C-alpha cells in the first residue's frame, strides 16, 4: 500500500512505458508523501473495449483513455491528494505523449489498520520511519 | 457475503497452489467465525504489468472484504493469511500484502 492501478485498452501502453510509468508513479508518491518506495505497488490492466464503450455511452462523452486509480492510506490531506493526482497525471501523460485530459485519476482512502505488509499492520501516514525501524529490527531478530 | 480477491504475479504461483491457498483462506474465515464461505477471485498480473518500488513485482495482494471486525480479530486474520501464503508459496514476508476491509467502508 499504496496500490496504484492503471487501466487502458490492450496495446495502448508498451511494456517499456509500463516500466517508466511505474517508476514515475513511485517517484511522485514518494516525493509528495515522503513514504519509502518499497510500499508503492503499480499494477496495469487491459480494459475490455466493450466495457469502455458502455461507460462512454453512460457518461455521454469521451472518457479518458488511461485510468489511474490509487488505494492510499487514509489520513492524507486534500492538498496531498491533489498533489498526487496532478503529479501522476502530468507524468503519465508526458510519458505517453498524450494530453493530460486523456488521463483520468481518482483515489480511495484505506485505513492503515486494515492492511498488513511485511507481517505488520501499516503505520499511519507520517509514522513510516519508526515503523520501518521496528520492522527491520523484527526481521533481523527472526533472521529473515 | 465475504469476498476475497487475490492479485498474483504470473508464473509465481502454480494452479495447484492456488487451490490450496483458496482452501486455506476458506478455513481461516470459518475458523474465526467470520463467514461460512468465501467468494474467491484470482487476478493474475502478467509479466511486465506488476511493479513494486519501480521494479518488477513479486508481491501478492490478498484483499478480504467482509463484515466489520474488531481490530484484534482483523490482525489475527491478516497474520493467518500471511502465514498461509508463506507456507504454500515460500514467499518472503515482504512479498505478501493483506487487507481485511469492511463491506461498509463508511
gemmi code that builds the backbone of each chain (N, CA, C; Angstrom):
import gemmi

chains = {
    "A": [
        ("UNK", (0.849, -1.185, 0.000), (0.000, 0.000, 0.000), (0.891, 1.244, 0.000)),
        ("UNK", (0.748, 2.137, -0.896), (-0.379, 2.273, -1.781), (-0.347, 1.271, -2.937)),
        ("UNK", (-1.520, 1.003, -3.476), (-1.626, 0.226, -4.698), (-2.255, 1.128, -5.751)),
        ("UNK", (-1.476, 1.389, -6.787), (-1.981, 2.165, -7.913), (-2.261, 1.225, -9.070)),
        ("UNK", (-3.412, 1.406, -9.721), (-3.693, 0.628, -10.924), (-3.806, 1.581, -12.102)),
        ("UNK", (-3.431, 1.063, -13.261), (-3.509, 1.840, -14.495), (-4.215, 0.979, -15.525)),
        ("UNK", (-5.375, 1.415, -15.966), (-6.160, 0.634, -16.927), (-6.252, 1.363, -18.252)),
        ("UNK", (-6.113, 0.579, -19.323), (-6.261, 1.134, -20.671), (-6.530, -0.020, -21.620)),
        ("UNK", (-6.941, 0.320, -22.828), (-7.149, -0.743, -23.810), (-5.824, -1.429, -24.118)),
        ("UNK", (-5.924, -2.739, -24.377), (-4.723, -3.524, -24.686), (-3.931, -2.861, -25.821)),
        ("UNK", (-2.629, -2.795, -25.633), (-1.758, -2.299, -26.689), (-1.484, -0.805, -26.647)),
        ("UNK", (-2.212, -0.084, -25.805), (-2.001, 1.368, -25.772), (-0.744, 1.752, -24.981)),
        ("UNK", (-0.329, 0.880, -24.050), (0.874, 1.187, -23.265), (1.889, 0.070, -23.482)),
        ("UNK", (3.021, 0.406, -24.048), (4.063, -0.596, -24.293), (4.665, -1.065, -22.961)),
        ("UNK", (5.341, -2.190, -23.014), (5.976, -2.702, -21.791), (7.016, -1.712, -21.263)),
        ("UNK", (7.757, -1.084, -22.182), (8.776, -0.135, -21.705), (8.111, 1.089, -21.051)),
        ("UNK", (6.972, 1.498, -21.598), (6.274, 2.622, -20.962), (5.633, 2.209, -19.635)),
        ("UNK", (5.237, 0.946, -19.528), (4.725, 0.482, -18.223), (5.826, 0.635, -17.169)),
        ("UNK", (7.036, 0.273, -17.540), (8.165, 0.404, -16.608), (8.374, 1.873, -16.237)),
        ("UNK", (8.342, 2.734, -17.252), (8.564, 4.167, -16.991), (7.442, 4.751, -16.130)),
        ("UNK", (6.212, 4.343, -16.433), (5.076, 4.866, -15.660), (5.151, 4.388, -14.206)),
        ("UNK", (5.524, 3.135, -14.019), (5.606, 2.617, -12.636), (6.645, 3.393, -11.837)),
        ("UNK", (7.758, 3.721, -12.486), (8.795, 4.493, -11.780), (8.318, 5.926, -11.518)),
        ("UNK", (7.597, 6.487, -12.491), (7.104, 7.862, -12.312), (6.085, 7.925, -11.168)),
        ("UNK", (5.175, 6.962, -11.133), (4.158, 6.953, -10.066), (4.842, 6.774, -8.708)),
        ("UNK", (5.805, 5.878, -8.659), (6.539, 5.648, -7.399), (7.269, 6.929, -6.981)),
        ("UNK", (7.887, 7.562, -7.950), (8.643, 8.788, -7.684), (7.729, 9.891, -7.133)),
        ("UNK", (6.588, 10.104, -7.796), (5.662, 11.149, -7.351), (5.147, 10.817, -5.953)),
        ("UNK", (4.745, 9.561, -5.752), (4.187, 9.196, -4.441), (5.207, 9.456, -3.325)),
        ("UNK", (6.451, 9.036, -3.574), (7.469, 9.177, -2.521), (7.831, 10.641, -2.285)),
        ("UNK", (7.894, 11.426, -3.365), (8.232, 12.853, -3.195), (7.114, 13.589, -2.454)),
        ("UNK", (5.863, 13.272, -2.793), (4.737, 14.001, -2.191), (4.500, 13.575, -0.747)),
        ("UNK", (4.645, 12.279, -0.475), (4.259, 11.779, 0.858), (5.450, 11.461, 1.754)),
        ("UNK", (6.663, 11.398, 1.173), (7.881, 11.015, 1.908), (7.823, 9.548, 2.347)),
        ("UNK", (6.908, 8.780, 1.775), (6.848, 7.342, 2.086), (7.976, 6.619, 1.346)),
        ("UNK", (8.450, 5.495, 1.890), (9.519, 4.755, 1.216), (8.994, 4.031, -0.033)),
        ("UNK", (9.827, 3.899, -1.067), (9.350, 3.303, -2.326), (8.887, 1.850, -2.198)),
        ("UNK", (9.434, 1.129, -1.222), (9.059, -0.288, -1.091), (7.570, -0.486, -0.833)),
        ("UNK", (6.888, 0.570, -0.381), (5.448, 0.473, -0.141), (4.626, 0.589, -1.430)),
        ("UNK", (5.250, 1.095, -2.498), (4.457, 1.517, -3.664), (4.331, 0.397, -4.704)),
        ("UNK", (3.094, -0.004, -4.955), (2.811, -1.052, -5.940), (2.030, -0.438, -7.095)),
        ("UNK", (2.404, -0.807, -8.315), (1.699, -0.314, -9.505), (1.356, -1.514, -10.379)),
        ("UNK", (0.072, -1.725, -10.612), (-0.386, -2.841, -11.451), (-1.118, -2.273, -12.665)),
        ("UNK", (-0.870, -2.869, -13.822), (-1.528, -2.436, -15.056), (-2.589, -3.451, -15.471)),
        ("UNK", (-3.668, -2.943, -16.025), (-4.747, -3.816, -16.502), (-5.161, -3.409, -17.908)),
        ("UNK", (-5.434, -4.431, -18.731), (-6.009, -4.175, -20.055), (-7.513, -4.137, -19.888)),
        ("UNK", (-8.122, -3.020, -20.215), (-9.578, -2.927, -20.046), (-10.273, -3.478, -21.286)),
        ("UNK", (-11.491, -3.935, -21.065), (-12.295, -4.521, -22.120), (-12.889, -3.384, -22.971)),
        ("UNK", (-12.629, -3.380, -24.299), (-13.168, -2.298, -25.141), (-14.684, -2.181, -25.032)),
        ("UNK", (-15.395, -3.326, -24.882), (-16.862, -3.278, -24.779), (-17.272, -2.509, -23.527)),
        ("UNK", (-16.558, -2.774, -22.428), (-16.852, -2.053, -21.178), (-16.620, -0.559, -21.356)),
        ("UNK", (-15.543, -0.256, -22.070), (-15.208, 1.155, -22.291), (-16.312, 1.829, -23.098)),
        ("UNK", (-16.832, 1.111, -24.121), (-17.911, 1.683, -24.944), (-19.148, 1.941, -24.093)),
        ("UNK", (-19.437, 0.970, -23.204), (-20.612, 1.128, -22.337), (-20.459, 2.348, -21.431)),
        ("UNK", (-19.253, 2.488, -20.848), (-19.038, 3.620, -19.948), (-19.081, 4.927, -20.730)),
        ("UNK", (-18.653, 4.863, -21.994), (-18.698, 6.058, -22.840), (-20.143, 6.475, -23.061)),
        ("UNK", (-20.978, 5.438, -23.381), (-22.382, 5.740, -23.634), (-23.047, 6.285, -22.376)),
        ("UNK", (-22.699, 5.680, -21.222), (-23.309, 6.119, -19.963), (-22.875, 7.541, -19.623)),
        ("UNK", (-21.625, 7.818, -19.853), (-21.112, 9.142, -19.493), (-21.580, 10.212, -20.471)),
        ("UNK", (-21.906, 9.785, -21.682), (-22.387, 10.740, -22.661), (-21.272, 11.524, -23.319)),
        ("UNK", (-20.053, 11.235, -22.944), (-18.938, 11.874, -23.625), (-17.735, 10.921, -23.575)),
        ("UNK", (-16.641, 11.399, -24.069), (-15.481, 10.518, -24.197), (-14.693, 10.471, -22.894)),
        ("UNK", (-14.581, 9.292, -22.273), (-13.830, 9.208, -21.017), (-12.323, 9.184, -21.307)),
        ("UNK", (-11.504, 9.441, -20.305), (-10.056, 9.359, -20.512), (-9.658, 7.960, -20.985)),
        ("UNK", (-8.695, 7.897, -21.879), (-8.260, 6.585, -22.398), (-7.399, 5.835, -21.381)),
        ("UNK", (-6.844, 6.575, -20.438), (-5.969, 5.958, -19.432), (-6.524, 6.290, -18.054)),
        ("UNK", (-6.810, 5.253, -17.282), (-7.450, 5.459, -15.981), (-6.496, 5.035, -14.870)),
        ("UNK", (-6.146, 5.979, -14.012), (-5.321, 5.666, -12.844), (-6.223, 5.631, -11.615)),
        ("UNK", (-5.944, 4.686, -10.738), (-6.722, 4.608, -9.503), (-5.754, 4.256, -8.373)),
        ("UNK", (-5.809, 5.030, -7.320), (-4.882, 4.788, -6.211), (-5.604, 4.445, -4.925)),
        ("UNK", (-5.269, 3.293, -4.341), (-5.739, 2.980, -2.987), (-4.636, 3.441, -2.046)),
        ("UNK", (-4.908, 4.501, -1.317), (-3.869, 5.090, -0.470), (-4.339, 5.070, 0.983)),
        ("UNK", (-3.373, 5.179, 1.878), (-3.745, 5.176, 3.291), (-4.563, 6.417, 3.642)),
        ("UNK", (-5.588, 6.208, 4.455), (-6.402, 7.324, 4.918), (-5.542, 8.242, 5.788)),
        ("UNK", (-5.910, 9.501, 5.822), (-5.181, 10.449, 6.662), (-4.407, 11.469, 5.859)),
        ("UNK", (-4.325, 11.266, 4.539), (-3.660, 12.272, 3.698), (-4.570, 13.492, 3.586)),
        ("UNK", (-3.971, 14.670, 3.517), (-4.769, 15.893, 3.362), (-5.248, 16.010, 1.914)),
        ("UNK", (-6.265, 16.841, 1.718), (-6.754, 17.098, 0.359), (-5.637, 17.668, -0.513)),
        ("UNK", (-4.805, 18.484, 0.100), (-3.683, 19.085, -0.636), (-2.718, 17.998, -1.126)),
        ("UNK", (-2.434, 17.034, -0.255), (-1.543, 15.929, -0.632), (-2.161, 15.098, -1.751)),
        ("UNK", (-3.461, 14.823, -1.606), (-4.132, 14.025, -2.643), (-4.111, 14.756, -3.983)),
        ("UNK", (-4.327, 16.066, -3.936), (-4.305, 16.861, -5.167), (-2.908, 16.801, -5.796)),
        ("UNK", (-1.884, 16.881, -4.958), (-0.507, 16.825, -5.481), (-0.224, 15.455, -6.100)),
        ("UNK", (-0.750, 14.399, -5.489), (-0.566, 13.053, -6.054), (-1.243, 12.951, -7.421)),
        ("UNK", (-2.502, 13.383, -7.467), (-3.281, 13.244, -8.703), (-2.679, 14.107, -9.820)),
        ("UNK", (-2.394, 15.358, -9.508), (-1.884, 16.239, -10.568), (-0.478, 15.805, -10.998)),
        ("UNK", (0.354, 15.422, -10.031), (1.719, 14.994, -10.358), (1.736, 13.734, -11.201)),
        ("UNK", (0.936, 12.758, -10.815), (0.926, 11.490, -11.562), (0.288, 11.652, -12.933)),
        ("UNK", (-0.812, 12.407, -12.989), (-1.489, 12.625, -14.273), (-0.540, 13.283, -15.272)),
        ("UNK", (0.167, 14.285, -14.772), (1.091, 15.018, -15.643), (2.220, 14.118, -16.130)),
        ("UNK", (2.827, 13.349, -15.209), (3.961, 12.499, -15.589), (3.530, 11.385, -16.552)),
        ("UNK", (2.358, 10.797, -16.294), (1.888, 9.702, -17.158), (1.556, 10.240, -18.554)),
        ("UNK", (0.893, 11.393, -18.601), (0.569, 11.997, -19.900), (1.846, 12.301, -20.674)),
        ("UNK", (2.850, 12.763, -19.960), (4.123, 13.094, -20.592), (4.778, 11.839, -21.178)),
        ("UNK", (4.787, 10.772, -20.407), (5.399, 9.511, -20.876), (4.649, 8.972, -22.102)),
        ("UNK", (3.331, 9.076, -22.073), (2.524, 8.520, -23.168), (2.377, 9.510, -24.331)),
        ("UNK", (2.910, 10.707, -24.147), (2.816, 11.754, -25.168), (1.365, 12.019, -25.556)),
        ("UNK", (0.511, 12.147, -24.529), (-0.900, 12.481, -24.768), (-1.252, 13.704, -23.933)),
        ("UNK", (-2.382, 14.288, -24.252), (-2.871, 15.417, -23.464), (-3.269, 14.924, -22.073)),
        ("UNK", (-3.063, 15.758, -21.066), (-3.393, 15.348, -19.686), (-4.869, 14.987, -19.529)),
        ("UNK", (-5.721, 15.532, -20.398), (-7.161, 15.209, -20.313), (-7.434, 13.755, -20.690)),
        ("UNK", (-6.468, 13.108, -21.316), (-6.621, 11.689, -21.687), (-6.348, 10.765, -20.512)),
        ("UNK", (-5.839, 11.340, -19.415), (-5.501, 10.541, -18.233), (-6.433, 10.929, -17.090)),
        ("UNK", (-7.228, 9.980, -16.658), (-8.122, 10.234, -15.527), (-7.558, 9.588, -14.276)),
        ("UNK", (-7.831, 10.180, -13.148), (-7.320, 9.584, -11.908), (-8.225, 9.875, -10.727)),
        ("UNK", (-8.365, 8.872, -9.869), (-9.073, 9.064, -8.604), (-8.354, 8.251, -7.533)),
        ("UNK", (-8.655, 8.562, -6.284), (-8.036, 7.821, -5.181), (-9.110, 7.352, -4.203)),
        ("UNK", (-8.753, 6.348, -3.433), (-9.654, 5.855, -2.388), (-8.844, 5.724, -1.102)),
        ("UNK", (-9.410, 6.210, -0.004), (-8.731, 6.104, 1.295), (-8.962, 4.720, 1.900)),
        ("UNK", (-7.887, 4.112, 2.379), (-7.988, 2.831, 3.092), (-7.289, 3.009, 4.434)),
        ("UNK", (-7.982, 2.669, 5.513), (-7.361, 2.840, 6.832), (-6.110, 1.975, 6.947)),
        ("UNK", (-5.038, 2.548, 7.485), (-3.784, 1.809, 7.647), (-3.997, 0.548, 8.479)),
        ("UNK", (-4.868, 0.618, 9.469), (-5.055, -0.528, 10.378), (-5.756, -1.703, 9.706)),
        ("UNK", (-6.244, -1.489, 8.475), (-6.910, -2.569, 7.739), (-5.937, -3.366, 6.872)),
        ("UNK", (-4.662, -2.919, 6.845), (-3.706, -3.508, 5.901), (-2.455, -3.991, 6.625)),
        ("UNK", (-1.964, -5.151, 6.212), (-0.720, -5.690, 6.768), (0.269, -5.880, 5.621)),
        ("UNK", (1.471, -5.377, 5.836), (2.527, -5.526, 4.832), (3.809, -5.886, 5.567)),
        ("UNK", (4.524, -6.861, 5.055), (5.726, -7.323, 5.749), (5.396, -7.944, 7.099)),
        ("UNK", (4.150, -8.400, 7.257), (3.743, -9.051, 8.508), (3.358, -8.092, 9.616)),
        ("UNK", (3.346, -6.805, 9.320), (2.972, -5.805, 10.333), (1.844, -4.922, 9.809)),
        ("UNK", (0.961, -4.509, 10.713), (-0.078, -3.554, 10.340), (0.605, -2.265, 9.904)),
        ("UNK", (0.114, -1.693, 8.817), (0.764, -0.495, 8.265), (0.728, 0.677, 9.245)),
        ("UNK", (1.742, 1.526, 9.159), (1.748, 2.722, 10.016), (0.807, 3.778, 9.471)),
        ("UNK", (0.386, 4.679, 10.344), (-0.371, 5.840, 9.885), (0.583, 6.720, 9.060)),
        ("UNK", (0.033, 7.504, 8.118), (0.897, 8.400, 7.347), (1.752, 9.271, 8.269)),
        ("UNK", (3.050, 9.353, 7.961), (3.966, 10.162, 8.772), (4.705, 9.352, 9.826)),
        ("UNK", (4.263, 8.111, 10.043), (4.911, 7.273, 11.070), (5.740, 6.152, 10.437)),
        ("UNK", (6.075, 6.332, 9.151), (6.767, 5.264, 8.422), (8.157, 4.967, 8.964)),
        ("UNK", (8.891, 6.025, 9.347), (10.289, 5.823, 9.760), (10.375, 4.909, 10.987)),
        ("UNK", (9.534, 5.210, 11.986), (9.543, 4.383, 13.201), (9.081, 2.962, 12.885)),
        ("UNK", (8.074, 2.861, 12.006), (7.559, 1.544, 11.607), (8.666, 0.731, 10.921)),
        ("UNK", (9.365, 1.385, 9.989), (10.424, 0.684, 9.256), (11.548, 0.226, 10.186)),
        ("UNK", (11.853, 1.082, 11.190), (12.898, 0.730, 12.144), (12.482, -0.506, 12.939)),
        ("UNK", (11.268, -0.489, 13.448), (10.764, -1.642, 14.222), (10.695, -2.893, 13.347)),
        ("UNK", (10.236, -2.699, 12.119), (10.076, -3.821, 11.189), (11.437, -4.451, 10.864)),
        ("UNK", (12.427, -3.603, 10.606), (13.773, -4.107, 10.292), (14.356, -4.858, 11.482)),
        ("UNK", (14.141, -4.301, 12.682), (14.664, -4.962, 13.895), (14.004, -6.328, 14.073)),
        ("UNK", (12.705, -6.382, 13.818), (11.973, -7.642, 13.972), (12.479, -8.686, 12.983)),
        ("UNK", (12.684, -8.256, 11.727), (13.166, -9.194, 10.712), (14.580, -9.672, 11.047)),
        ("UNK", (15.411, -8.747, 11.576), (16.778, -9.125, 11.942), (16.763, -10.156, 13.071)),
        ("UNK", (15.872, -9.941, 14.041), (15.769, -10.884, 15.171), (15.314, -12.263, 14.716)),
        ("UNK", (14.380, -12.268, 13.719), (13.855, -13.558, 13.256), (14.762, -14.195, 12.216)),
        ("UNK", (15.800, -13.449, 11.791), (16.748, -13.997, 10.822), (16.251, -13.959, 9.398)),
        ("UNK", (15.163, -13.206, 9.126), (14.622, -13.116, 7.761), (15.481, -12.205, 6.893)),
    ],
    "B": [
        ("UNK", (-21.974, -11.611, 2.713), (-21.139, -12.269, 1.699), (-19.682, -11.831, 1.854)),
        ("UNK", (-18.818, -12.770, 2.098), (-17.390, -12.461, 2.204), (-16.721, -12.745, 0.860)),
        ("UNK", (-15.943, -11.791, 0.385), (-15.239, -11.995, -0.882), (-13.735, -11.861, -0.648)),
        ("UNK", (-12.983, -12.538, -1.496), (-11.525, -12.426, -1.403), (-10.956, -12.294, -2.809)),
        ("UNK", (-10.252, -11.216, -3.047), (-9.614, -11.002, -4.347), (-8.100, -11.127, -4.157)),
        ("UNK", (-7.510, -12.012, -4.942), (-6.067, -12.248, -4.840), (-5.386, -11.820, -6.136)),
        ("UNK", (-4.477, -10.889, -6.029), (-3.660, -10.485, -7.178), (-2.329, -11.226, -7.067)),
        ("UNK", (-2.017, -12.003, -8.091), (-0.753, -12.743, -8.056), (0.027, -12.483, -9.338)),
        ("UNK", (1.328, -12.560, -9.231), (2.177, -12.299, -10.392), (2.299, -13.566, -11.239)),
        ("UNK", (2.171, -13.381, -12.545), (2.189, -14.504, -13.483), (3.430, -15.388, -13.291)),
        ("UNK", (3.203, -16.663, -13.236), (4.309, -17.623, -13.196), (4.861, -17.904, -11.816)),
        ("UNK", (4.398, -17.189, -10.816), (4.980, -17.382, -9.486), (4.199, -18.385, -8.631)),
        ("UNK", (2.920, -18.557, -8.916), (2.099, -19.449, -8.086), (1.350, -20.426, -8.998)),
        ("UNK", (1.706, -21.701, -8.963), (1.013, -22.662, -9.826), (-0.449, -22.853, -9.428)),
        ("UNK", (-1.244, -23.368, -10.387), (-2.674, -23.548, -10.153), (-2.975, -24.433, -8.958)),
        ("UNK", (-2.169, -25.487, -8.771), (-2.419, -26.399, -7.644), (-2.240, -25.660, -6.313)),
        ("UNK", (-1.283, -24.739, -6.281), (-1.067, -23.943, -5.059), (-2.231, -22.983, -4.838)),
        ("UNK", (-2.760, -22.437, -5.942), (-3.927, -21.551, -5.835), (-5.066, -22.264, -5.112)),
        ("UNK", (-5.272, -23.537, -5.483), (-6.366, -24.294, -4.849), (-6.113, -24.468, -3.356)),
        ("UNK", (-4.850, -24.746, -3.001), (-4.537, -24.907, -1.567), (-4.710, -23.581, -0.823)),
        ("UNK", (-4.299, -22.488, -1.469), (-4.467, -21.167, -0.839), (-5.951, -20.842, -0.645)),
        ("UNK", (-6.758, -21.154, -1.679), (-8.202, -20.874, -1.569), (-8.804, -21.684, -0.424)),
        ("UNK", (-8.396, -22.952, -0.333), (-8.884, -23.795, 0.766), (-8.455, -23.231, 2.112)),
        ("UNK", (-7.223, -22.750, 2.178), (-6.713, -22.182, 3.423), (-7.443, -20.912, 3.812)),
        ("UNK", (-7.752, -20.078, 2.820), (-8.479, -18.826, 3.099), (-9.868, -19.160, 3.649)),
        ("UNK", (-10.537, -20.124, 3.014), (-11.883, -20.516, 3.490), (-11.803, -21.046, 4.921)),
        ("UNK", (-10.745, -21.800, 5.198), (-10.589, -22.394, 6.531), (-10.356, -21.294, 7.579)),
        ("UNK", (-9.547, -20.308, 7.236), (-9.280, -19.189, 8.170), (-10.575, -18.417, 8.458)),
        ("UNK", (-11.342, -18.162, 7.399), (-12.596, -17.411, 7.563), (-13.580, -18.189, 8.437)),
        ("UNK", (-13.650, -19.502, 8.217), (-14.575, -20.331, 9.020), (-14.095, -20.449, 10.458)),
        ("UNK", (-12.796, -20.724, 10.628), (-12.225, -20.945, 11.954), (-12.425, -19.733, 12.860)),
        ("UNK", (-12.402, -18.549, 12.256), (-12.562, -17.327, 13.046), (-14.019, -16.857, 13.104)),
        ("UNK", (-14.918, -17.754, 12.693), (-16.370, -17.472, 12.753), (-16.739, -16.169, 12.045)),
        ("UNK", (-16.088, -15.943, 10.905), (-16.367, -14.716, 10.150), (-17.505, -14.949, 9.160)),
        ("UNK", (-17.445, -16.086, 8.465), (-18.487, -16.403, 7.482), (-18.396, -17.892, 7.165)),
        ("UNK", (-19.435, -18.396, 6.502), (-19.469, -19.822, 6.156), (-18.703, -20.112, 4.868)),
        ("UNK", (-18.624, -19.127, 3.992), (-17.935, -19.349, 2.718), (-17.320, -18.041, 2.225)),
        ("UNK", (-16.465, -18.190, 1.230), (-15.788, -17.027, 0.660), (-15.895, -17.112, -0.861)),
        ("UNK", (-16.290, -16.023, -1.469), (-16.296, -15.985, -2.940), (-14.913, -15.523, -3.399)),
        ("UNK", (-14.192, -16.424, -4.071), (-12.800, -16.141, -4.437), (-12.698, -15.570, -5.855)),
        ("UNK", (-11.808, -14.608, -6.036), (-11.468, -14.105, -7.378), (-9.943, -14.060, -7.481)),
        ("UNK", (-9.428, -14.688, -8.526), (-7.974, -14.679, -8.747), (-7.670, -13.784, -9.934)),
        ("UNK", (-6.772, -12.848, -9.752), (-6.366, -11.972, -10.855), (-4.857, -12.132, -11.045)),
        ("UNK", (-4.507, -12.683, -12.205), (-3.085, -12.882, -12.498), (-2.545, -11.652, -13.222)),
        ("UNK", (-1.494, -11.097, -12.671), (-0.856, -9.920, -13.275), (0.216, -10.417, -14.239)),
        ("UNK", (0.055, -10.175, -15.536), (1.046, -10.666, -16.492), (2.437, -10.073, -16.240)),
        ("UNK", (3.441, -10.783, -16.718), (4.809, -10.276, -16.590), (4.893, -8.894, -17.255)),
        ("UNK", (5.513, -7.962, -16.571), (5.648, -6.605, -17.102), (4.496, -5.693, -16.705)),
        ("UNK", (3.467, -6.276, -16.051), (2.299, -5.490, -15.659), (2.298, -5.175, -14.151)),
        ("UNK", (3.156, -5.821, -13.372), (3.163, -5.623, -11.933), (4.501, -5.066, -11.467)),
        ("UNK", (4.454, -3.975, -10.705), (5.676, -3.291, -10.276), (5.599, -2.927, -8.800)),
        ("UNK", (6.712, -3.094, -8.102), (6.809, -2.676, -6.700), (8.108, -1.892, -6.546)),
        ("UNK", (8.000, -0.712, -5.980), (9.160, 0.176, -5.830), (9.824, 0.445, -7.182)),
        ("UNK", (9.022, 0.452, -8.242), (9.541, 0.735, -9.580), (10.295, -0.416, -10.207)),
        ("UNK", (10.204, -1.595, -9.600), (10.887, -2.786, -10.143), (9.854, -3.892, -10.357)),
        ("UNK", (10.155, -4.877, -11.243), (9.186, -5.963, -11.448), (8.755, -6.565, -10.104)),
        ("UNK", (7.449, -6.710, -9.946), (6.920, -7.117, -8.645), (6.874, -8.633, -8.499)),
        ("UNK", (7.163, -9.074, -7.294), (6.963, -10.483, -6.937), (5.917, -10.576, -5.820)),
        ("UNK", (5.205, -9.474, -5.610), (4.268, -9.403, -4.483), (2.885, -9.934, -4.843)),
        ("UNK", (2.259, -10.554, -3.859), (0.842, -10.921, -3.952), (0.057, -9.954, -3.076)),
        ("UNK", (-1.151, -9.632, -3.539), (-2.053, -8.782, -2.750), (-3.328, -9.580, -2.501)),
        ("UNK", (-3.653, -9.755, -1.236), (-4.851, -10.514, -0.858), (-5.795, -9.564, -0.143)),
        ("UNK", (-6.969, -9.374, -0.725), (-7.925, -8.419, -0.153), (-9.228, -9.130, 0.207)),
        ("UNK", (-9.458, -9.235, 1.504), (-10.666, -9.887, 2.015), (-11.670, -8.795, 2.379)),
        ("UNK", (-12.894, -8.938, 1.871), (-13.957, -7.982, 2.241), (-15.038, -8.748, 2.975)),
        ("UNK", (-15.338, -8.281, 4.176), (-16.303, -8.997, 4.993), (-16.978, -8.025, 5.956)),
        ("UNK", (-17.763, -8.559, 6.873), (-18.390, -7.689, 7.865), (-17.293, -7.001, 8.691)),
        ("UNK", (-17.653, -5.930, 9.371), (-16.649, -5.220, 10.155), (-16.184, -6.117, 11.310)),
        ("UNK", (-14.886, -6.122, 11.560), (-14.317, -6.976, 12.607), (-13.644, -6.107, 13.656)),
        ("UNK", (-13.576, -6.636, 14.878), (-12.760, -5.979, 15.891), (-11.313, -6.010, 15.397)),
        ("UNK", (-10.549, -4.967, 15.748), (-9.190, -4.869, 15.220), (-8.335, -6.067, 15.642)),
        ("UNK", (-8.551, -6.559, 16.859), (-7.744, -7.707, 17.318), (-8.002, -8.935, 16.435)),
        ("UNK", (-9.256, -9.153, 16.044), (-9.566, -10.283, 15.166), (-9.046, -10.031, 13.755)),
        ("UNK", (-9.163, -8.778, 13.314), (-8.652, -8.436, 11.987), (-7.152, -8.757, 11.899)),
        ("UNK", (-6.408, -8.376, 12.938), (-4.962, -8.624, 12.935), (-4.684, -10.123, 12.922)),
        ("UNK", (-5.457, -10.850, 13.717), (-5.288, -12.313, 13.765), (-5.522, -12.928, 12.381)),
        ("UNK", (-6.557, -12.472, 11.700), (-6.874, -12.996, 10.359), (-5.781, -12.600, 9.365)),
        ("UNK", (-5.326, -11.365, 9.431), (-4.284, -10.932, 8.498), (-2.999, -11.729, 8.719)),
        ("UNK", (-2.659, -11.986, 9.989), (-1.455, -12.780, 10.278), (-1.607, -14.194, 9.724)),
        ("UNK", (-2.804, -14.775, 9.904), (-3.036, -16.134, 9.413), (-2.894, -16.191, 7.894)),
        ("UNK", (-3.400, -15.145, 7.221), (-3.302, -15.115, 5.753), (-1.836, -15.001, 5.309)),
        ("UNK", (-1.064, -14.177, 6.019), (0.374, -14.073, 5.704), (1.062, -15.427, 5.892)),
        ("UNK", (0.773, -16.077, 7.023), (1.390, -17.383, 7.306), (1.019, -18.405, 6.235)),
        ("UNK", (-0.264, -18.391, 5.840), (-0.738, -19.309, 4.795), (0.050, -19.103, 3.505)),
        ("UNK", (0.213, -17.833, 3.134), (0.904, -17.522, 1.876), (2.360, -17.989, 1.927)),
        ("UNK", (3.004, -17.708, 3.044), (4.425, -18.083, 3.180), (4.565, -19.605, 3.149)),
        ("UNK", (3.663, -20.294, 3.833), (3.740, -21.762, 3.893), (3.599, -22.381, 2.494)),
        ("UNK", (2.642, -21.875, 1.714), (2.348, -22.537, 0.445), (3.135, -22.004, -0.744)),
        ("UNK", (3.583, -20.742, -0.675), (4.290, -20.180, -1.845), (5.783, -20.015, -1.580)),
        ("UNK", (6.177, -20.158, -0.314), (7.593, -19.946, 0.078), (8.035, -18.507, -0.217)),
        ("UNK", (7.089, -17.584, -0.254), (7.462, -16.188, -0.497), (8.069, -15.596, 0.769)),
        ("UNK", (8.725, -14.459, 0.593), (9.257, -13.701, 1.724), (8.097, -12.927, 2.370)),
        ("UNK", (8.223, -12.655, 3.650), (7.161, -11.925, 4.356), (6.902, -10.562, 3.709)),
        ("UNK", (7.933, -9.986, 3.086), (7.755, -8.682, 2.441), (7.060, -8.774, 1.081)),
        ("UNK", (6.744, -9.997, 0.651), (6.104, -10.155, -0.667), (4.600, -10.436, -0.564)),
        ("UNK", (4.060, -10.279, 0.624), (2.623, -10.512, 0.774), (1.968, -9.291, 1.440)),
        ("UNK", (0.977, -8.754, 0.769), (0.205, -7.614, 1.290), (-1.218, -8.104, 1.497)),
        ("UNK", (-1.697, -7.945, 2.714), (-3.019, -8.445, 3.050), (-3.882, -7.293, 3.554)),
        ("UNK", (-5.121, -7.266, 3.107), (-6.055, -6.303, 3.702), (-7.340, -7.034, 4.077)),
        ("UNK", (-7.924, -6.615, 5.178), (-9.236, -7.115, 5.595), (-10.117, -5.888, 5.752)),
        ("UNK", (-10.989, -5.704, 4.777), (-11.782, -4.477, 4.698), (-13.238, -4.747, 5.048)),
        ("UNK", (-13.864, -3.807, 5.724), (-15.303, -3.963, 5.985), (-16.106, -3.724, 4.716)),
        ("UNK", (-17.200, -4.463, 4.561), (-18.039, -4.289, 3.368), (-18.571, -2.869, 3.283)),
        ("UNK", (-18.971, -2.342, 4.447), (-19.430, -0.961, 4.507), (-18.283, -0.107, 5.011)),
        ("UNK", (-17.658, 0.653, 4.105), (-16.438, 1.371, 4.495), (-16.711, 2.799, 4.934)),
        ("UNK", (-17.938, 3.101, 5.298), (-18.208, 4.489, 5.755), (-17.610, 4.712, 7.126)),
    ],
}
model = gemmi.Model(1)
for chain_id, residues in chains.items():
    chain = gemmi.Chain(chain_id)
    for i, (resn, *xyz) in enumerate(residues, 1):
        res = gemmi.Residue()
        res.name, res.seqid = resn, gemmi.SeqId(i, " ")
        for name, pos in zip(("N", "CA", "C"), xyz):
            atom = gemmi.Atom()
            atom.name, atom.element = name, gemmi.Element(name[0])
            atom.pos, atom.b_iso = gemmi.Position(*pos), 0.0
            res.add_atom(atom)
        chain.add_residue(res)
    model.add_chain(chain)
structure = gemmi.Structure()
structure.add_model(model)
structure.setup_entities()
